[in-house]
Amino acid sequence: MKLKRFLLRYYPPGIILEYEKGGELKTRSIDLLDLSPDTDTEELIAEIRRTEPLITASRADQVKHLVHRLQEKLGQQEDRRFYLFKALQAHILPLTNVAFNKSGASFITGSYDRTCKIWDTVSGEELHTLEGHRNVVYAIAFNNPYGDKIATGSFDKTCKLWSAETGKCYHTFRGHTAEIPVCLAFNPQSTMLATGSMDTTAKLWDIQTGEEMATLNGHSAEIIALAFNTVGDRLVTGSFDHTVSMWDIPSARRVHTLIGHRGEISSVQFNWNCAFIATGSMDKTCKVWDAHSGKCLVTLAGHGDEVLDVCFDFTGQFVATASADGTARVYRAASGECTARLQGHEGEISKICFNPRGTRVLTASADKTARLWDAASGVCLQVLEGHTDEIFSSAFNYEGDTIITGSKDNTCRIWR
C-alpha cells in the first residue's frame, strides 16, 4: 500500500487517504467526529499513527497541518444572517422538493408541472429543464458527492436518471406497479439507486445499465421513506405498515424488522458512523435504534402531534425532530434527553435539518416561513419571510452559507 495524497473533509471533520493497492487507487477516511478547537493535536496524531498504518513518521507533520486547518474551521465564529438573494418563479405549478448538489453550486426543483429543473445557485439562472415524466415529479436527488447525475421519481410510476451537466435522460426505470411517492436514494458509491413505492416494495436499480437489480419484498403497505447508510451496505425502508425494515444490500435480504411504532413511519435516517437509525412516526414519537442489533434504544417523546421529519447532526449524537404540532426538538440520541425545544412556528413543520457544523437547525413550515435556530439553546435566530404559501422543503449547501426554500407558491428562494 502506497499513500498518494490527502484530501480534507470539513463536514463532518475528517481526512481522506488516497492510496494505491495492487495497482488500484482506493480511498479510506480518518473520521474526526469529536474534534474541537481545544483537542490536543499531539495526542490525536499519536492515536492516528497507532491505528492507521498509512500514516508513517514522515507524514505526521502533514497530518498535523490538516488537523489544524480543521480546527480553524471549527473555531470560526457563527453570527451569520441570511438575506434574500433571489426569488425564482421556478415552475408554473407548485414545487414538491428542492435539493443541492454536494458543492452547493447548483440545485434542483421538482414540481407538479411534471418537470425537474436545474439551477445555478450563484446566478439564479435555470440551467436545464428535465422533461419526460407524464405526472407529478415528487422525489428528486443528486448522486452526491459526485453530483453528475440526478434521479427523479414521478407519479407516472417511473423513475428517471439524468445527466446533471447536459440534462439528457440516461435511463427510465420501470417496474413499480404504483406511484413512486416520496422516496429514492443513491448509494454513496453512486452505482445504485433505491426507490420506494406505494406498491409496498423497494427496488434497487443499476445506474450503469438501467436494469433492476433486486426487489425488496416484505412490507404490507406503501414505503414512504428510505435511506442508505454511509458505507452503502445497508438500506432502511419506512412504511405505512408501522414498521421499518433493514436490508443487506449485497444479498438484498432483510436483516431486521424494527417493530415498536404505533403509527405510519414518516422519516428514516442513519447517523454518520452507521451505529444508529432514527425513525419518525405519525404516533407522535421518534425512535432511535441500534443499527447492528435492530433493538430500540430510546423513544423520543414530547410532541403533541405527528413527527413529520427527523435528522442527525454530523456527529450522530443529536437528533432533531419536526412535528405537525408546530414545534421542533433536539434530543441526545443515546439518552433521549430533550436538549432544546424550538417554538415559534404557527403551522406544522414538514422539514428539518442541521447545518453542516451542527450548530444551527433549519425548519420549513406551513406558516409560510422558514426559521433558523441555535441548536444548543433552541433560540430562534432568524425568520426567513416572503413566501406566500406553505414551505415544504428547505436545505443548506455544503458550506452552510446558502439556504434554499421551496414553497407551494410555485417559487423557490435563495438566501445567503
HELIX and SHEET records of a PDB file:
HELIX    1   1 THR A   41  THR A   51  1                                  11    
HELIX    2   2 ALA A   57  ARG A   59  5                                   3    
HELIX    3   3 ALA A   60  GLY A   75  1                                  16    
SHEET    1   A 3 LYS A   2  ARG A   9  0                                        
SHEET    2   A 3 GLY A  14  LYS A  21 -1                                        
SHEET    3   A 3 GLU A  24  ASP A  31 -1                                        
SHEET    1   B 4 LEU A  84  GLN A  89  0                                        
SHEET    2   B 4 THR A 411  TRP A 415 -1                                        
SHEET    3   B 4 ILE A 403  SER A 407 -1                                        
SHEET    4   B 4 ILE A 391  PHE A 396 -1                                        
SHEET    1   C 4 LEU A  95  PHE A 100  0                                        
SHEET    2   C 4 SER A 106  SER A 111 -1                                        
SHEET    3   C 4 CYS A 116  ASP A 120 -1                                        
SHEET    4   C 4 GLU A 126  LEU A 130 -1                                        
SHEET    1   D 4 VAL A 137  PHE A 142  0                                        
SHEET    2   D 4 LYS A 149  SER A 154 -1                                        
SHEET    3   D 4 CYS A 159  SER A 163 -1                                        
SHEET    4   D 4 CYS A 169  PHE A 173 -1                                        
SHEET    1   E 4 CYS A 183  PHE A 186  0                                        
SHEET    2   E 4 MET A 192  GLY A 196 -1                                        
SHEET    3   E 4 ALA A 202  ASP A 206 -1                                        
SHEET    4   E 4 GLU A 212  LEU A 216 -1                                        
SHEET    1   F 4 ILE A 223  PHE A 228  0                                        
SHEET    2   F 4 ARG A 234  SER A 239 -1                                        
SHEET    3   F 4 VAL A 244  ASP A 248 -1                                        
SHEET    4   F 4 ARG A 253  LEU A 258 -1                                        
SHEET    1   G 4 ILE A 265  PHE A 270  0                                        
SHEET    2   G 4 PHE A 276  SER A 281 -1                                        
SHEET    3   G 4 CYS A 286  ASP A 290 -1                                        
SHEET    4   G 4 CYS A 296  LEU A 300 -1                                        
SHEET    1   H 4 VAL A 307  PHE A 312  0                                        
SHEET    2   H 4 PHE A 318  SER A 323 -1                                        
SHEET    3   H 4 ALA A 328  ARG A 332 -1                                        
SHEET    4   H 4 CYS A 338  LEU A 342 -1                                        
SHEET    1   I 4 ILE A 349  PHE A 354  0                                        
SHEET    2   I 4 ARG A 360  SER A 365 -1                                        
SHEET    3   I 4 ALA A 370  ASP A 374 -1                                        
SHEET    4   I 4 CYS A 380  LEU A 384 -1                                        
END                                                                             
